[in-house]
Amino acid sequence: MIAGFLLALIGHGVIGALLALELAISTVDQVLEVDIRTLPPTERAAHVVLFVNLGIILALLGQQLLAWAALPPALVRVDHGWASWVLSGLAIASLGWRVRDGLAASRLRRRSRMGGNGGL
């Protein structure tokens, strides 16, 4: 429901689509992880904090998304000084980490198919 709401009202639709995707992925991840393995209490608490954090982000950014809904779709350059540079650097580092994780998962999958122990 939230995803449809965001996608229907966003003038700058890319951000709304990404938030909807993040919500869907986080929800599926939470449901699957609870079913697949037993989590220690500290990790369950961390998941609650992360999900609450996502809710806060969606609530706060949702207000801005409503304002953007009146605008035509566009990528608009915004400069927030040094914070823009720091956050851009962190985003690039995060992307690099995701690529690294993807490659590691691919190697483990390939090893398990070949009968190895996956480096464990």
Secondary structure, 3 states (H helix, E strand, C coil): CHHHHHHHHCCCHHHHHHHHHHHHHHHHHHHHHHHHCCCCHHHHHHHHHHHHHHHHHHHHHHHHHHHHCCCCCCCCCCCCCHHHHHHHHHHHHHHHHHHHHHHHHHHHHHHHHCCCCCCC
